[in-house]
Amino acid sequence: GIRVGVILVCKKNKMDRIIILGSSSKGNCYLLECDGKILIIEAGVNFVKCVLPAVDYHAEKIAACISTHRHTDHSMHLPEIVRRAIPVYSHPDVAELYKGVIPLHANRKYRIGKFMVTPIPVEHSVPCYAYLIEHENIGKLLFATDLQYFKYRIKDLDHLFIEANYGNGILDDNAGEDKWSSSAYKSHLEIYQTIDIIKHNISSKLKTICLLHLSDDNSNSNLFKKMVWDETGRICYIAEKGLEIELNKEEF
């Protein structure tokens, strides 16, 4: 007789990850990819020169874009994304500034493709949101940048992307050399504030910590990583252009 063999082909799951295209006052942009679909977070870098190459020119993979606030290093390229018929969502203040941006209301959960997005109001020099982003593949991800403090606790957080803009000691040293920057005190997180927020939201489920938007002059990435380790016992990433972080919901 003839034996018929059956070959089983197992399809490998697409990587769930975040790609950092910029995380500074020069321009902020992050690509959150889950199950082959991408949510752009912030639009502070050129879409054609930076975003399209990062998605291998497959713009159809982009589900939408969200932005935290109107400052140009976070929103400058929103009109270009709108023109490409990609849905763009942000604070109502941003929607007033840029035609075609869809306003999101605070503390409401929105379904954007397979992402669930909850805008959380935070204090900054202009109206601003942090975002809780949920997806079945990665769990809960908090994205918070350009804020004075984050007073909330997110239960069972899996991934925390949080600003650590400056250190008071570094700022004071720079002031002694006439390199004073008052804007940091008014509208950004100091590293000890960031650590307090991490500790307030830490749990056994928290697998990823990434520090965002470090000031070129008033921060120290190696020192900040050590401080997070000393205070929490957790390794953290520093958001730098080109960094890719794989995101998992479960430990393996």
N, C-alpha and C positions, 0 to 999 in steps of 0.2 A: 504494500500500500504506500501511498504518498503521505508524508507527514507535513503538516502545515504549521509553520512557526509564526508566532505572533510577536511583533516587536512593539514594545511600549515606549513611546517617546514622552519624556517628562519635560514640560516647558519650564524653564527657569524663570523664577519671579524677577521682575524688573527691580533694580535697586531703588530703595527709598532713601533719599539723601537730600542734603541742602548744599548748594554751591554758592560760595560767596564771591560776588563780582566787585564789591566795594563796601567798606565799612569805616568811613571817615568823613570829615567835612568836605572832602574832595568829591564825594559821591557814594551813595549807599544803594545796594541792590543785592538781593538774595533770591535764589531760585530753589523753591521747595518742591521736590519731585517725589510723587507718590503714585505707584502703580502706572508709571508712564505718563502721567499728567503733571503739569507744572503750574504752581502758583507763584507769581512774581511778588516779592515783598519789597516795596520801595522802588522808585523809578528815578534814581539819581545818577544813572550812567546811560550812555548812548545805547539805544535799542539795536541799531544796525551794527555798530562796531563792537559792542560788548555782549548783548543778550543773545542775538541770533547765532553768533559762533558758538556760544556756550550750549545752545540746544541743537547744534549741528544743522542749523538753518531749517529745522522742522518747527515752524511757528505754530503749526496745528496742534502741537503738544501742549501749548500754553492754554490753560483753562481760564485764567483771569489774572488781574493784578490788584493788589491792595497797597495803600500808602498810609503812613501814620499821620502826616501833617504837611503843611504847605511850604516849609523851607525848601529851597531849591535843591539842596543836596539829597533830598528825599522825593521830590516831586517834579523836577524840571522836565523830565521826558514823558510825563503822563500824556500830553497831547499826541505825541507820536504813537503811543500805544493805543489810544482811543481811535486814531485815524485808521489803524489796522483792524478795527472791529473786534478788538479783544476787550471783554468787559473789564472796567476799571472801577474800583470801589474805594471810598475813603470817608474821612470826616466831612460833615456838611460844609465846614469852612473851606475845605479843598474843592468840594463840588461847586461852590460859589465862584471859586477862582478859575477853575478849568471846566469848560463846556464838555459835556459828555460823561463826566465822572458821576457815578451813582452814589448818593449819600447813604451812609450807614448810621443807624441810630444806636446810641450807647446801650450796652448790656442786653442787646437782643442777639439771638443766635441766627445766623444766616447760612443757608446751604449754597455753596459756590462750587459747582461740579460735585465731586465727592468729598470736598473739604467742608467742614463746619467751622464758621468763623464768628467769633464773638468779640466785638470792639469794646474795649475797657477804657474809660476816660482817665487820663493821667495829666498831671500838672507840668506844663512847659511854658515857654515864652509866647506860644501861640496855641490854639486848641489842638489837642493831640490825642491819639489813641495808642494803647498797647493792644495786642491781639492774642486771644486764645484760639489756636487752630487745632482742630481735631480731625483725624482721619483714621479709618479702621486699621490701616497698616502700621501706623506709628503711635497711636494713642494721642496724648495731649501735649501740645507744644505751645509754650508762652514766648511771644516775641515782644520785647519792651525796650525801647530806646528813646533818647531825648526826653527825659523826664526828671522830676525832682525827687520823687519817691514812688514806691509801689506799695500801697497799704493793704493789698488784698493777699489772701492765701488761696492758692489753687490746689484743691485736693487731688492726690494721685497724679501729679505732673510727671510726664515722661521725659520732656526735653525743655531746657530753659536757656533762652537766648536773651541776654540781659546786658544793658549798657554798663561800662565801667570807664567813664570818660577821663577821670583825673584822680590824682592822689594829693591830699592836702600838703603832705611834706614836700612833694615835688613842686606844687604850686607855690609854696612859701619860698623854696629855694630859688625859683625863677623870679619871684617878686624881688628878691634881694639883688638880682642881676638885671632889674628893670625889664623883665619879661612878663609882667603881670597880666593876667587874663581874668577879668571880672565875670565874663559870661558863663564860665563853668559853674561858679557858685550859684548863679541864678536859675539855671535851667538844665543841668546835667547831673548824673549820678557820680558821686565820689566812691572810690573802691570799697571803703568800709560800709557805706550804705548798700552797695551792691552785695557784699558778703552777708549783710543782715537780711536782705531779701532772699538770697539763696538759702540761708539757714531757716528762714520762715517758711519756705516752700519745699524744703528737702524731705524726701521720703525714700523708702526702699525702692520705689519705682523709678526714681529720677536717674536716668542713664546718661544724659548729655547736658553739660554746662558749657556755654560758649559766651565769652565776653565780647561785647560789641563796642564800636565807635570810640576806640581809645584815641585820646588827643595825641597828636604828633609831639607836642612839646611838654605836656603835663602828665604823661603816663609812662609806665615801664612794664612791658608785657611779661618779662620773666619774673619781675617782682610780684606782679598781680597774680600770676599763676601760682607762685609759691604761697602768697597770702591766702588764696582760696583753699589750697591744699592744707595749710596749717590750721585754718579755722573750721574746715568741713571734712577733711580727709578725702576729698574728691578731686580727681584730675579734671582740668578744664581746658578748653580750646580758646585760642585768641583768634577772632575773626580777621583774616587777612585775605587779600585778593587772591583768588585761585584755589583757596582751601575748599575741599569737599569733605563733608562729614556724613557717614552712613548712619541712618536712623533706624532703630529697631523698636518694636513695641515690647517684645519679650526678650529676656536674656536667654542665650543658648549655651 
